[in-house]
């Protein structure tokens, strides 16, 4: 996984190796790619399949602004 992150320049945010699928199950994720955004209160604010960079930035900005 680390090699993939390095090769494609994906080091701008944390990556998690969910080898047992526990995080997938907890958030109802059934396919990759998926993103889960969690606010300061621990509430899931968005779970999605793939998204464009501008969509990702918008979701992060919503978390920062809230």
DSSP file (Angstrom, degrees, kcal/mol; ACC not computed):
  #  RESIDUE AA STRUCTURE BP1 BP2  ACC     N-H-->O    O-->H-N    N-H-->O    O-->H-N    TCO  KAPPA ALPHA  PHI   PSI    X-CA   Y-CA   Z-CA
    1    1 A X     >        0   0    0      0, 0.0     4,-2.4     0, 0.0     5,-0.2   0.000 360.0 360.0 360.0 -43.2    0.0    0.0    0.0
    2    2 A X  H  >  +     0   0    0      1,-0.2     4,-2.5     2,-0.2     5,-0.2   0.888 360.0  52.4 -60.7 -39.1    2.8    2.4    0.9
    3    3 A X  H  > S+     0   0    0      2,-0.2     4,-3.0     1,-0.2    -1,-0.2   0.897 109.0  49.5 -62.8 -41.3    4.4    1.9   -2.5
    4    4 A X  H  > S+     0   0    0      2,-0.2     4,-2.2     1,-0.2    -2,-0.2   0.925 110.9  49.7 -62.7 -46.1    1.1    2.7   -4.3
    5    5 A X  H  <>S+     0   0    0     -4,-2.4     5,-2.5     1,-0.2     4,-0.5   0.922 115.0  44.3 -59.7 -45.3    0.7    5.8   -2.2
    6    6 A X  H ><5S+     0   0    0     -4,-2.5     3,-0.9     3,-0.2    -2,-0.2   0.931 112.3  51.7 -64.8 -46.2    4.2    6.9   -3.1
    7    7 A X  H 3<5S+     0   0    0     -4,-3.0    -2,-0.2     1,-0.2    -1,-0.2   0.865 118.5  35.6 -60.6 -38.3    4.0    6.0   -6.8
    8    8 A X  T 3<5S-     0   0    0     -4,-2.2    -1,-0.2    -5,-0.2    -2,-0.2   0.302 108.5-116.4-103.7   9.3    0.8    8.0   -7.3
    9    9 A X  T < 5 +     0   0    0     -3,-0.9     3,-0.2    -4,-0.5    -3,-0.2   0.893  64.4 144.5  63.3  41.6    1.5   10.9   -5.0
   10   10 A X    > < +     0   0    0     -5,-2.5     3,-0.6    -6,-0.2    -4,-0.1  -0.080  28.2 111.2-102.8  33.2   -1.4   10.1   -2.7
   11   11 A X  T 3   +     0   0    0     -6,-0.3    -1,-0.2     1,-0.2    -5,-0.1   0.250  43.3  98.0 -93.5  14.1    0.2   11.2    0.5
   12   12 A X  T 3  S+     0   0    0     -3,-0.2     2,-0.3     2,-0.1    -1,-0.2   0.526  91.4  22.2 -80.3  -5.8   -1.9   14.2    1.2
   13   13 A X  S <  S-     0   0    0     -3,-0.6     2,-0.1     0, 0.0    -1,-0.0  -0.972  95.7 -78.2-153.8 164.7   -4.2   12.4    3.6
   14   14 A X        -     0   0    0     -2,-0.3     2,-0.4     1,-0.0    -2,-0.1  -0.344  37.0-158.1 -69.5 144.8   -4.2    9.4    5.8
   15   15 A X        -     0   0    0     -4,-0.1     2,-0.4    -2,-0.1    -1,-0.0  -0.952   4.3-154.9-120.9 143.2   -4.7    5.9    4.4
   16   16 A X        -     0   0    0     -2,-0.4     2,-0.9     2,-0.0    -2,-0.0  -0.973  11.5-143.2-123.8 130.9   -5.9    2.9    6.4
   17   17 A X        -     0   0    0     -2,-0.4     2,-1.1     1,-0.1     3,-0.2  -0.827  17.3-172.8 -90.2 106.2   -5.2   -0.8    5.7
   18   18 A X    >   +     0   0    0     -2,-0.9     3,-1.1     1,-0.2     6,-0.1  -0.601  14.2 166.1 -99.6  70.6   -8.5   -2.4    6.7
   19   19 A X  T 3  S+     0   0    0     -2,-1.1    -1,-0.2     1,-0.3    -2,-0.0   0.780  75.6  40.9 -63.1 -30.5   -7.3   -6.0    6.3
   20   20 A X  T 3  S-     0   0    0     -3,-0.2    -1,-0.3     0, 0.0    -2,-0.1   0.492 108.0-120.3 -95.7  -4.8  -10.2   -7.6    8.2
   21   21 A X  S <> S+     0   0    0     -3,-1.1     4,-2.2     3,-0.1     5,-0.2   0.658  70.4 133.6  77.0  15.9  -12.9   -5.3    6.7
   22   22 A X  H  > S+     0   0    0      2,-0.2     4,-2.3     1,-0.2     5,-0.1   0.902  73.1  45.0 -67.4 -41.7  -14.0   -3.9   10.1
   23   23 A X  H  > S+     0   0    0      2,-0.2     4,-2.0     1,-0.2     6,-0.3   0.911 111.2  54.3 -68.4 -40.5  -14.0   -0.3    9.0
   24   24 A X  H  >>S+     0   0    0      1,-0.2     5,-2.5     2,-0.2     4,-0.6   0.946 112.2  43.9 -55.4 -49.0  -15.8   -1.2    5.8
   25   25 A X  H ><5S+     0   0    0     -4,-2.2     3,-0.9     1,-0.2    -1,-0.2   0.906 110.1  55.1 -64.6 -42.7  -18.5   -2.9    7.8
   26   26 A X  H 3<5S+     0   0    0     -4,-2.3    -1,-0.2     1,-0.3    -2,-0.2   0.845 117.9  34.8 -61.1 -34.6  -18.8   -0.1   10.4
   27   27 A X  H 3<5S-     0   0    0     -4,-2.0    -1,-0.3    -3,-0.2    -2,-0.2   0.350 110.7-115.1-103.7   5.7  -19.4    2.5    7.7
   28   28 A X  T <<5 +     0   0    0     -3,-0.9     2,-0.4    -4,-0.6    -3,-0.2   0.791  54.9 164.7  69.3  27.7  -21.4    0.4    5.3
   29   29 A X      < +     0   0    0     -5,-2.5    -1,-0.2    -6,-0.3    -2,-0.1  -0.648  12.9 167.2 -81.6 130.2  -18.8    0.6    2.6
   30   30 A X        +     0   0    0     -2,-0.4     2,-0.3     1,-0.2    -1,-0.1   0.447  59.2  26.9-121.2  -4.6  -19.2   -2.0   -0.2
   31   31 A X  S    S-     0   0    0     -7,-0.1     2,-0.3     2,-0.0    -1,-0.2  -0.988  81.2 -80.7-154.6 159.0  -16.9   -0.9   -2.9
   32   32 A X  S    S+     0   0    0     -2,-0.3    18,-0.1     1,-0.1     2,-0.1  -0.849  95.3  41.7-108.5 151.2  -13.7    1.1   -3.6
   33   33 A X  S    S+     0   0    0     -2,-0.3     2,-0.3    15,-0.1    17,-0.1   0.630  77.7 150.7 -78.5 152.2  -13.0    3.9   -3.9
   34   34 A X        -     0   0    0     15,-0.1     2,-0.4    -2,-0.1    15,-0.2  -0.988  26.5-158.5-142.9 150.2  -15.0    5.2   -1.0
   35   35 A X  E     -A   48   0A   0     13,-1.7    13,-1.8    -2,-0.3     2,-0.5  -0.986   0.5-164.4-130.2 140.0  -14.6    8.2    1.3
   36   36 A X  E     -A   47   0A   0     -2,-0.4     2,-0.5    11,-0.2    11,-0.2  -0.995   6.3-161.3-124.3 126.9  -16.1    8.7    4.7
   37   37 A X  E     -A   46   0A   0      9,-2.5     8,-3.4    -2,-0.5     9,-1.1  -0.927   6.8-167.9-109.7 130.1  -16.1   12.2    6.2
   38   38 A X  E     -A   44   0A   0     -2,-0.5     6,-0.2     6,-0.3    -2,-0.0  -0.970  10.5-142.9-123.2 126.8  -16.6   12.5   10.0
   39   39 A X    >   -     0   0    0      4,-2.5     3,-2.0    -2,-0.5    24,-0.1  -0.165  38.3 -88.5 -81.1-179.7  -17.2   15.8   11.8
   40   40 A X  T 3  S+     0   0    0      1,-0.3    -1,-0.1    23,-0.2    23,-0.0   0.750 127.4  56.2 -61.7 -25.3  -16.0   16.8   15.2
   41   41 A X  T 3  S-     0   0    0      2,-0.1    -1,-0.3     1,-0.0     3,-0.1   0.485 119.6-108.7 -84.9  -3.0  -19.0   15.3   16.9
   42   42 A X  S <  S+     0   0    0     -3,-2.0     2,-0.3     1,-0.3    -2,-0.1   0.484  72.1 141.7  89.0   3.7  -18.2   11.9   15.3
   43   43 A X        -     0   0    0      1,-0.1    -4,-2.5    -5,-0.0     2,-0.5  -0.606  57.0-119.0 -81.3 137.3  -21.1   12.0   12.9
   44   44 A X  E     -A   38   0A   0     -2,-0.3    -6,-0.3    -6,-0.2     3,-0.1  -0.640  31.3-179.6 -74.5 122.4  -20.6   10.7    9.4
   45   45 A X  E     +     0   0A   0     -8,-3.4     2,-0.3    -2,-0.5    -7,-0.2   0.653  63.6   2.2-100.4 -18.7  -21.2   13.6    7.1
   46   46 A X  E     -A   37   0A   0     -9,-1.1    -9,-2.5     2,-0.0     2,-0.4  -0.890  48.6-176.7-167.8 137.0  -20.6   11.8    3.7
   47   47 A X  E     +A   36   0A   0     -2,-0.3     2,-0.3   -11,-0.2   -11,-0.2  -0.994  28.5 156.0-132.3 129.3  -19.8    8.4    2.4
   48   48 A X  E     -A   35   0A   0    -13,-1.8   -13,-1.7    -2,-0.4   -15,-0.1  -0.941  41.0-116.2-148.3 164.6  -19.3    8.2   -1.4
   49   49 A X  S    S-     0   0    0     -2,-0.3   -14,-0.2     1,-0.3    -1,-0.1   0.195  80.2 -23.8 -76.4-149.7  -17.8    6.2   -4.2
   50   50 A X        -     0   0    0    -17,-0.1     2,-0.3   -18,-0.1    -1,-0.3  -0.207  68.9-173.9 -60.4 151.5  -15.1    8.0   -6.3
   51   51 A X        -     0   0    0     -3,-0.1    -1,-0.0   -17,-0.0     2,-0.0  -0.992  26.3-104.7-146.8 154.2  -15.2   11.7   -6.4
   52   52 A X     >  -     0   0    0     -2,-0.3     4,-2.3     1,-0.1     3,-0.2  -0.298  39.2-106.5 -71.3 161.7  -13.4   14.4   -8.3
   53   53 A X  H  > S+     0   0    0      1,-0.2     4,-2.6     2,-0.2     5,-0.2   0.873 120.8  52.9 -58.7 -39.1  -10.7   16.5   -6.5
   54   54 A X  H  > S+     0   0    0      2,-0.2     4,-2.0     1,-0.2    -1,-0.2   0.860 108.7  49.9 -68.2 -33.4  -13.0   19.5   -6.4
   55   55 A X  H  > S+     0   0    0     -3,-0.2     4,-2.2     2,-0.2    -2,-0.2   0.910 111.5  48.8 -67.8 -42.3  -15.7   17.4   -4.7
   56   56 A X  H  X S+     0   0    0     -4,-2.3     4,-2.3     2,-0.2    -2,-0.2   0.940 111.6  49.1 -60.9 -47.9  -13.3   16.1   -2.2
   57   57 A X  H  X S+     0   0    0     -4,-2.6     4,-2.6     1,-0.2    -1,-0.2   0.894 109.5  52.8 -59.6 -41.1  -12.0   19.6   -1.4
   58   58 A X  H  X S+     0   0    0     -4,-2.0     4,-2.1     2,-0.2    -1,-0.2   0.914 109.1  48.6 -61.6 -43.5  -15.6   20.8   -1.0
   59   59 A X  H  X S+     0   0    0     -4,-2.2     4,-1.5     2,-0.2    -2,-0.2   0.899 112.4  48.0 -65.5 -40.8  -16.4   18.1    1.5
   60   60 A X  H  X S+     0   0    0     -4,-2.3     4,-2.2     1,-0.2    -1,-0.2   0.915 110.1  52.7 -64.9 -42.3  -13.2   18.8    3.5
   61   61 A X  H  X S+     0   0    0     -4,-2.6     4,-2.6     1,-0.2    -2,-0.2   0.881 104.9  55.5 -62.4 -37.8  -14.0   22.5    3.5
   62   62 A X  H  X S+     0   0    0     -4,-2.1     4,-1.0     1,-0.2    -1,-0.2   0.887 108.8  48.0 -60.4 -38.7  -17.5   21.8    4.8
   63   63 A X  H  < S+     0   0    0     -4,-1.5     3,-0.3     2,-0.2    -2,-0.2   0.904 112.0  48.9 -68.1 -40.7  -15.9   20.0    7.7
   64   64 A X  H  < S+     0   0    0     -4,-2.2    -2,-0.2     1,-0.2    -1,-0.2   0.898 112.8  48.0 -64.6 -40.7  -13.5   22.9    8.4
   65   65 A X  H  <        0   0    0     -4,-2.6    -1,-0.2     1,-0.2    -2,-0.2   0.674 360.0 360.0 -76.4 -18.0  -16.2   25.4    8.3
   66   66 A X     <        0   0    0     -4,-1.0    -1,-0.2    -3,-0.3    -2,-0.2   0.495 360.0 360.0 -87.0 360.0  -18.6   23.6   10.6
